[in-house]
């Protein structure tokens, strides 16, 4: 599946994971879904960052 994805998509996905990991100071798989949803909500509603709109975690 990964081979089918573009290099740019993989780069941006990795960058997004890095931002989240740095924010929580933890590896991404140690961050709960509720924490991720709060992070994305705060990013869009409070800080007004459009990059995260619609990315609430429903299932991993």
PyMOL Python script that loads the backbone (N, CA, C, O; Angstrom):
from pymol import cmd

cmd.read_pdbstr("""\
ATOM      1  N   UNK A   1       0.823  -1.192   0.000  1.00  0.00           N
ATOM      2  CA  UNK A   1       0.000   0.000   0.000  1.00  0.00           C
ATOM      3  C   UNK A   1       0.865   1.252   0.000  1.00  0.00           C
ATOM      4  O   UNK A   1       0.567   2.195  -0.733  1.00  0.00           O
ATOM      5  N   UNK A   2       1.916   1.290   0.790  1.00  0.00           N
ATOM      6  CA  UNK A   2       2.763   2.480   0.881  1.00  0.00           C
ATOM      7  C   UNK A   2       3.393   2.806  -0.463  1.00  0.00           C
ATOM      8  O   UNK A   2       3.583   3.978  -0.786  1.00  0.00           O
ATOM      9  N   UNK A   3       3.719   1.792  -1.247  1.00  0.00           N
ATOM     10  CA  UNK A   3       4.338   2.019  -2.556  1.00  0.00           C
ATOM     11  C   UNK A   3       3.402   2.762  -3.500  1.00  0.00           C
ATOM     12  O   UNK A   3       3.860   3.398  -4.450  1.00  0.00           O
ATOM     13  N   UNK A   4       2.102   2.690  -3.252  1.00  0.00           N
ATOM     14  CA  UNK A   4       1.125   3.341  -4.114  1.00  0.00           C
ATOM     15  C   UNK A   4       0.959   4.823  -3.787  1.00  0.00           C
ATOM     16  O   UNK A   4       0.354   5.557  -4.569  1.00  0.00           O
ATOM     17  N   UNK A   5       1.473   5.270  -2.669  1.00  0.00           N
ATOM     18  CA  UNK A   5       1.306   6.658  -2.248  1.00  0.00           C
ATOM     19  C   UNK A   5       2.438   7.514  -2.793  1.00  0.00           C
ATOM     20  O   UNK A   5       3.563   7.044  -2.962  1.00  0.00           O
ATOM     21  N   UNK A   6       2.126   8.775  -3.065  1.00  0.00           N
ATOM     22  CA  UNK A   6       3.143   9.666  -3.613  1.00  0.00           C
ATOM     23  C   UNK A   6       4.182  10.024  -2.552  1.00  0.00           C
ATOM     24  O   UNK A   6       3.916   9.964  -1.352  1.00  0.00           O
ATOM     25  N   UNK A   7       5.353  10.390  -3.018  1.00  0.00           N
ATOM     26  CA  UNK A   7       6.434  10.775  -2.110  1.00  0.00           C
ATOM     27  C   UNK A   7       6.030  11.999  -1.289  1.00  0.00           C
ATOM     28  O   UNK A   7       6.329  12.075  -0.097  1.00  0.00           O
ATOM     29  N   UNK A   8       5.355  12.949  -1.919  1.00  0.00           N
ATOM     30  CA  UNK A   8       4.912  14.156  -1.220  1.00  0.00           C
ATOM     31  C   UNK A   8       3.919  13.854  -0.113  1.00  0.00           C
ATOM     32  O   UNK A   8       3.984  14.443   0.966  1.00  0.00           O
ATOM     33  N   UNK A   9       2.996  12.933  -0.383  1.00  0.00           N
ATOM     34  CA  UNK A   9       2.017  12.549   0.624  1.00  0.00           C
ATOM     35  C   UNK A   9       2.704  11.915   1.824  1.00  0.00           C
ATOM     36  O   UNK A   9       2.384  12.235   2.969  1.00  0.00           O
ATOM     37  N   UNK A  10       3.644  11.021   1.565  1.00  0.00           N
ATOM     38  CA  UNK A  10       4.372  10.371   2.660  1.00  0.00           C
ATOM     39  C   UNK A  10       5.196  11.379   3.456  1.00  0.00           C
ATOM     40  O   UNK A  10       5.281  11.287   4.680  1.00  0.00           O
ATOM     41  N   UNK A  11       5.802  12.339   2.761  1.00  0.00           N
ATOM     42  CA  UNK A  11       6.586  13.376   3.437  1.00  0.00           C
ATOM     43  C   UNK A  11       5.693  14.216   4.341  1.00  0.00           C
ATOM     44  O   UNK A  11       6.042  14.474   5.493  1.00  0.00           O
ATOM     45  N   UNK A  12       4.545  14.642   3.827  1.00  0.00           N
ATOM     46  CA  UNK A  12       3.629  15.460   4.624  1.00  0.00           C
ATOM     47  C   UNK A  12       3.031  14.679   5.786  1.00  0.00           C
ATOM     48  O   UNK A  12       2.835  15.232   6.868  1.00  0.00           O
ATOM     49  N   UNK A  13       2.740  13.406   5.573  1.00  0.00           N
ATOM     50  CA  UNK A  13       2.223  12.566   6.650  1.00  0.00           C
ATOM     51  C   UNK A  13       3.267  12.442   7.763  1.00  0.00           C
ATOM     52  O   UNK A  13       2.944  12.571   8.944  1.00  0.00           O
ATOM     53  N   UNK A  14       4.506  12.195   7.380  1.00  0.00           N
ATOM     54  CA  UNK A  14       5.590  12.106   8.362  1.00  0.00           C
ATOM     55  C   UNK A  14       5.783  13.406   9.114  1.00  0.00           C
ATOM     56  O   UNK A  14       6.026  13.403  10.321  1.00  0.00           O
ATOM     57  N   UNK A  15       5.677  14.519   8.403  1.00  0.00           N
ATOM     58  CA  UNK A  15       5.814  15.834   9.036  1.00  0.00           C
ATOM     59  C   UNK A  15       4.688  16.060  10.046  1.00  0.00           C
ATOM     60  O   UNK A  15       4.925  16.567  11.142  1.00  0.00           O
ATOM     61  N   UNK A  16       3.476  15.686   9.677  1.00  0.00           N
ATOM     62  CA  UNK A  16       2.338  15.836  10.586  1.00  0.00           C
ATOM     63  C   UNK A  16       2.509  14.985  11.837  1.00  0.00           C
ATOM     64  O   UNK A  16       2.220  15.435  12.945  1.00  0.00           O
ATOM     65  N   UNK A  17       2.977  13.763  11.659  1.00  0.00           N
ATOM     66  CA  UNK A  17       3.247  12.907  12.820  1.00  0.00           C
ATOM     67  C   UNK A  17       4.309  13.522  13.725  1.00  0.00           C
ATOM     68  O   UNK A  17       4.203  13.462  14.950  1.00  0.00           O
ATOM     69  N   UNK A  18       5.325  14.109  13.118  1.00  0.00           N
ATOM     70  CA  UNK A  18       6.398  14.737  13.899  1.00  0.00           C
ATOM     71  C   UNK A  18       5.866  15.914  14.704  1.00  0.00           C
ATOM     72  O   UNK A  18       6.230  16.074  15.870  1.00  0.00           O
ATOM     73  N   UNK A  19       5.001  16.752  14.098  1.00  0.00           N
ATOM     74  CA  UNK A  19       4.423  17.895  14.819  1.00  0.00           C
ATOM     75  C   UNK A  19       3.630  17.426  16.036  1.00  0.00           C
ATOM     76  O   UNK A  19       3.755  17.988  17.124  1.00  0.00           O
ATOM     77  N   UNK A  20       2.815  16.396  15.840  1.00  0.00           N
ATOM     78  CA  UNK A  20       2.002  15.876  16.942  1.00  0.00           C
ATOM     79  C   UNK A  20       2.897  15.290  18.032  1.00  0.00           C
ATOM     80  O   UNK A  20       2.678  15.542  19.217  1.00  0.00           O
ATOM     81  N   UNK A  21       3.892  14.517  17.640  1.00  0.00           N
ATOM     82  CA  UNK A  21       4.801  13.908  18.617  1.00  0.00           C
ATOM     83  C   UNK A  21       5.549  14.977  19.410  1.00  0.00           C
ATOM     84  O   UNK A  21       5.723  14.844  20.621  1.00  0.00           O
ATOM     85  N   UNK A  22       5.984  16.022  18.739  1.00  0.00           N
ATOM     86  CA  UNK A  22       6.682  17.106  19.437  1.00  0.00           C
ATOM     87  C   UNK A  22       5.743  17.854  20.374  1.00  0.00           C
ATOM     88  O   UNK A  22       6.137  18.225  21.480  1.00  0.00           O
ATOM     89  N   UNK A  23       4.512  18.077  19.945  1.00  0.00           N
ATOM     90  CA  UNK A  23       3.537  18.777  20.787  1.00  0.00           C
ATOM     91  C   UNK A  23       3.310  18.025  22.100  1.00  0.00           C
ATOM     92  O   UNK A  23       3.294  18.627  23.174  1.00  0.00           O
ATOM     93  N   UNK A  24       3.134  16.709  22.007  1.00  0.00           N
ATOM     94  CA  UNK A  24       2.861  15.897  23.190  1.00  0.00           C
ATOM     95  C   UNK A  24       4.127  15.378  23.862  1.00  0.00           C
ATOM     96  O   UNK A  24       4.068  14.827  24.962  1.00  0.00           O
ATOM     97  N   UNK A  25       5.262  15.551  23.208  1.00  0.00           N
ATOM     98  CA  UNK A  25       6.537  15.039  23.715  1.00  0.00           C
ATOM     99  C   UNK A  25       6.465  13.522  23.963  1.00  0.00           C
ATOM    100  O   UNK A  25       6.997  13.003  24.945  1.00  0.00           O
ATOM    101  N   UNK A  26       5.786  12.837  23.032  1.00  0.00           N
ATOM    102  CA  UNK A  26       5.628  11.384  23.095  1.00  0.00           C
ATOM    103  C   UNK A  26       5.595  10.826  21.683  1.00  0.00           C
ATOM    104  O   UNK A  26       5.346  11.557  20.724  1.00  0.00           O
ATOM    105  N   UNK A  27       5.845   9.544  21.560  1.00  0.00           N
ATOM    106  CA  UNK A  27       5.686   8.881  20.269  1.00  0.00           C
ATOM    107  C   UNK A  27       4.201   8.862  19.895  1.00  0.00           C
ATOM    108  O   UNK A  27       3.349   8.748  20.776  1.00  0.00           O
ATOM    109  N   UNK A  28       3.882   8.972  18.609  1.00  0.00           N
ATOM    110  CA  UNK A  28       2.477   9.036  18.197  1.00  0.00           C
ATOM    111  C   UNK A  28       1.616   7.870  18.689  1.00  0.00           C
ATOM    112  O   UNK A  28       0.446   8.074  19.012  1.00  0.00           O
ATOM    113  N   UNK A  29       2.160   6.667  18.752  1.00  0.00           N
ATOM    114  CA  UNK A  29       1.336   5.532  19.187  1.00  0.00           C
ATOM    115  C   UNK A  29       1.086   5.522  20.697  1.00  0.00           C
ATOM    116  O   UNK A  29       0.376   4.651  21.198  1.00  0.00           O
ATOM    117  N   UNK A  30       1.663   6.481  21.424  1.00  0.00           N
ATOM    118  CA  UNK A  30       1.401   6.619  22.861  1.00  0.00           C
ATOM    119  C   UNK A  30       0.436   7.771  23.146  1.00  0.00           C
ATOM    120  O   UNK A  30       0.274   8.171  24.299  1.00  0.00           O
ATOM    121  N   UNK A  31      -0.199   8.301  22.113  1.00  0.00           N
ATOM    122  CA  UNK A  31      -1.139   9.410  22.253  1.00  0.00           C
ATOM    123  C   UNK A  31      -2.542   8.860  22.019  1.00  0.00           C
ATOM    124  O   UNK A  31      -2.794   8.180  21.024  1.00  0.00           O
ATOM    125  N   UNK A  32      -3.451   9.159  22.941  1.00  0.00           N
ATOM    126  CA  UNK A  32      -4.807   8.607  22.825  1.00  0.00           C
ATOM    127  C   UNK A  32      -5.610   9.339  21.749  1.00  0.00           C
ATOM    128  O   UNK A  32      -5.266  10.445  21.334  1.00  0.00           O
ATOM    129  N   UNK A  33      -6.669   8.700  21.319  1.00  0.00           N
ATOM    130  CA  UNK A  33      -7.558   9.298  20.326  1.00  0.00           C
ATOM    131  C   UNK A  33      -8.182  10.576  20.878  1.00  0.00           C
ATOM    132  O   UNK A  33      -8.316  11.561  20.153  1.00  0.00           O
ATOM    133  N   UNK A  34      -8.561  10.570  22.150  1.00  0.00           N
ATOM    134  CA  UNK A  34      -9.138  11.772  22.754  1.00  0.00           C
ATOM    135  C   UNK A  34      -8.140  12.927  22.759  1.00  0.00           C
ATOM    136  O   UNK A  34      -8.514  14.073  22.511  1.00  0.00           O
ATOM    137  N   UNK A  35      -6.879  12.630  23.040  1.00  0.00           N
ATOM    138  CA  UNK A  35      -5.851  13.672  23.015  1.00  0.00           C
ATOM    139  C   UNK A  35      -5.669  14.228  21.606  1.00  0.00           C
ATOM    140  O   UNK A  35      -5.526  15.437  21.422  1.00  0.00           O
ATOM    141  N   UNK A  36      -5.675  13.341  20.613  1.00  0.00           N
ATOM    142  CA  UNK A  36      -5.542  13.789  19.225  1.00  0.00           C
ATOM    143  C   UNK A  36      -6.728  14.650  18.808  1.00  0.00           C
ATOM    144  O   UNK A  36      -6.547  15.686  18.168  1.00  0.00           O
ATOM    145  N   UNK A  37      -7.938  14.229  19.166  1.00  0.00           N
ATOM    146  CA  UNK A  37      -9.116  15.024  18.824  1.00  0.00           C
ATOM    147  C   UNK A  37      -9.065  16.398  19.474  1.00  0.00           C
ATOM    148  O   UNK A  37      -9.411  17.393  18.836  1.00  0.00           O
ATOM    149  N   UNK A  38      -8.640  16.473  20.730  1.00  0.00           N
ATOM    150  CA  UNK A  38      -8.513  17.765  21.406  1.00  0.00           C
ATOM    151  C   UNK A  38      -7.458  18.630  20.723  1.00  0.00           C
ATOM    152  O   UNK A  38      -7.644  19.838  20.572  1.00  0.00           O
ATOM    153  N   UNK A  39      -6.360  18.021  20.313  1.00  0.00           N
ATOM    154  CA  UNK A  39      -5.292  18.742  19.609  1.00  0.00           C
ATOM    155  C   UNK A  39      -5.806  19.310  18.288  1.00  0.00           C
ATOM    156  O   UNK A  39      -5.587  20.485  17.991  1.00  0.00           O
ATOM    157  N   UNK A  40      -6.494  18.479  17.489  1.00  0.00           N
ATOM    158  CA  UNK A  40      -7.017  18.945  16.205  1.00  0.00           C
ATOM    159  C   UNK A  40      -8.105  19.999  16.402  1.00  0.00           C
ATOM    160  O   UNK A  40      -8.163  20.975  15.653  1.00  0.00           O
ATOM    161  N   UNK A  41      -8.966  19.813  17.399  1.00  0.00           N
ATOM    162  CA  UNK A  41     -10.014  20.799  17.682  1.00  0.00           C
ATOM    163  C   UNK A  41      -9.392  22.139  18.043  1.00  0.00           C
ATOM    164  O   UNK A  41      -9.779  23.177  17.504  1.00  0.00           O
ATOM    165  N   UNK A  42      -8.435  22.113  18.951  1.00  0.00           N
ATOM    166  CA  UNK A  42      -7.770  23.345  19.380  1.00  0.00           C
ATOM    167  C   UNK A  42      -7.055  24.004  18.200  1.00  0.00           C
ATOM    168  O   UNK A  42      -7.061  25.228  18.069  1.00  0.00           O
ATOM    169  N   UNK A  43      -6.448  23.197  17.354  1.00  0.00           N
ATOM    170  CA  UNK A  43      -5.729  23.733  16.196  1.00  0.00           C
ATOM    171  C   UNK A  43      -6.659  24.457  15.228  1.00  0.00           C
ATOM    172  O   UNK A  43      -6.277  25.463  14.629  1.00  0.00           O
ATOM    173  N   UNK A  44      -7.885  23.942  15.076  1.00  0.00           N
ATOM    174  CA  UNK A  44      -8.809  24.551  14.119  1.00  0.00           C
ATOM    175  C   UNK A  44      -9.679  25.631  14.739  1.00  0.00           C
ATOM    176  O   UNK A  44      -9.808  26.717  14.174  1.00  0.00           O
ATOM    177  N   UNK A  45     -10.275  25.356  15.882  1.00  0.00           N
ATOM    178  CA  UNK A  45     -11.241  26.277  16.470  1.00  0.00           C
ATOM    179  C   UNK A  45     -10.608  27.401  17.279  1.00  0.00           C
ATOM    180  O   UNK A  45     -11.092  28.532  17.239  1.00  0.00           O
ATOM    181  N   UNK A  46      -9.559  27.120  17.997  1.00  0.00           N
ATOM    182  CA  UNK A  46      -8.947  28.124  18.866  1.00  0.00           C
ATOM    183  C   UNK A  46      -7.841  28.872  18.141  1.00  0.00           C
ATOM    184  O   UNK A  46      -7.787  30.102  18.174  1.00  0.00           O
ATOM    185  N   UNK A  47      -6.963  28.129  17.487  1.00  0.00           N
ATOM    186  CA  UNK A  47      -5.822  28.756  16.832  1.00  0.00           C
ATOM    187  C   UNK A  47      -6.098  29.090  15.371  1.00  0.00           C
ATOM    188  O   UNK A  47      -5.326  29.818  14.746  1.00  0.00           O
ATOM    189  N   UNK A  48      -7.186  28.567  14.822  1.00  0.00           N
ATOM    190  CA  UNK A  48      -7.585  28.880  13.457  1.00  0.00           C
ATOM    191  C   UNK A  48      -6.686  28.338  12.367  1.00  0.00           C
ATOM    192  O   UNK A  48      -6.596  28.930  11.292  1.00  0.00           O
ATOM    193  N   UNK A  49      -6.020  27.229  12.620  1.00  0.00           N
ATOM    194  CA  UNK A  49      -5.142  26.628  11.611  1.00  0.00           C
ATOM    195  C   UNK A  49      -5.976  25.767  10.665  1.00  0.00           C
ATOM    196  O   UNK A  49      -6.502  24.735  11.082  1.00  0.00           O
ATOM    197  N   UNK A  50      -6.106  26.167   9.405  1.00  0.00           N
ATOM    198  CA  UNK A  50      -6.937  25.395   8.482  1.00  0.00           C
ATOM    199  C   UNK A  50      -6.337  24.056   8.073  1.00  0.00           C
ATOM    200  O   UNK A  50      -7.046  23.220   7.512  1.00  0.00           O
ATOM    201  N   UNK A  51      -5.059  23.828   8.335  1.00  0.00           N
ATOM    202  CA  UNK A  51      -4.406  22.594   7.889  1.00  0.00           C
ATOM    203  C   UNK A  51      -4.989  21.346   8.541  1.00  0.00           C
ATOM    204  O   UNK A  51      -4.840  20.246   8.008  1.00  0.00           O
ATOM    205  N   UNK A  52      -5.635  21.499   9.662  1.00  0.00           N
ATOM    206  CA  UNK A  52      -6.115  20.328  10.390  1.00  0.00           C
ATOM    207  C   UNK A  52      -7.624  20.150  10.289  1.00  0.00           C
ATOM    208  O   UNK A  52      -8.153  19.204  10.873  1.00  0.00           O
ATOM    209  N   UNK A  53      -8.332  21.001   9.588  1.00  0.00           N
ATOM    210  CA  UNK A  53      -9.786  20.936   9.520  1.00  0.00           C
ATOM    211  C   UNK A  53     -10.262  19.571   9.025  1.00  0.00           C
ATOM    212  O   UNK A  53      -9.790  19.060   8.010  1.00  0.00           O
ATOM    213  N   UNK A  54     -11.206  18.998   9.764  1.00  0.00           N
ATOM    214  CA  UNK A  54     -11.796  17.741   9.348  1.00  0.00           C
ATOM    215  C   UNK A  54     -10.958  16.510   9.616  1.00  0.00           C
ATOM    216  O   UNK A  54     -11.259  15.440   9.088  1.00  0.00           O
ATOM    217  N   UNK A  55      -9.926  16.629  10.413  1.00  0.00           N
ATOM    218  CA  UNK A  55      -9.050  15.478  10.644  1.00  0.00           C
ATOM    219  C   UNK A  55      -9.240  14.869  12.027  1.00  0.00           C
ATOM    220  O   UNK A  55      -8.275  14.398  12.630  1.00  0.00           O
ATOM    221  N   UNK A  56     -10.445  14.871  12.531  1.00  0.00           N
ATOM    222  CA  UNK A  56     -10.678  14.242  13.814  1.00  0.00           C
ATOM    223  C   UNK A  56     -10.512  12.739  13.664  1.00  0.00           C
ATOM    224  O   UNK A  56     -10.877  12.162  12.639  1.00  0.00           O
ATOM    225  N   UNK A  57      -9.971  12.125  14.672  1.00  0.00           N
ATOM    226  CA  UNK A  57      -9.668  10.696  14.607  1.00  0.00           C
ATOM    227  C   UNK A  57     -10.908   9.905  15.006  1.00  0.00           C
ATOM    228  O   UNK A  57     -11.424  10.061  16.112  1.00  0.00           O
ATOM    229  N   UNK A  58     -11.375   9.069  14.113  1.00  0.00           N
ATOM    230  CA  UNK A  58     -12.540   8.247  14.404  1.00  0.00           C
ATOM    231  C   UNK A  58     -12.130   6.817  14.736  1.00  0.00           C
ATOM    232  O   UNK A  58     -12.671   6.203  15.656  1.00  0.00           O
ATOM    233  N   UNK A  59     -11.194   6.309  14.000  1.00  0.00           N
ATOM    234  CA  UNK A  59     -10.677   4.972  14.303  1.00  0.00           C
ATOM    235  C   UNK A  59      -9.277   4.842  13.726  1.00  0.00           C
ATOM    236  O   UNK A  59      -8.968   5.375  12.660  1.00  0.00           O
ATOM    237  N   UNK A  60      -8.453   4.131  14.448  1.00  0.00           N
ATOM    238  CA  UNK A  60      -7.062   3.939  14.021  1.00  0.00           C
ATOM    239  C   UNK A  60      -6.874   2.557  13.450  1.00  0.00           C
ATOM    240  O   UNK A  60      -5.770   2.205  13.035  1.00  0.00           O
TER     241      UNK A  60
END
""", "prot")
cmd.dss("prot")
cmd.show_as("cartoon", "prot")
cmd.util.cbc("prot")
cmd.orient("prot")
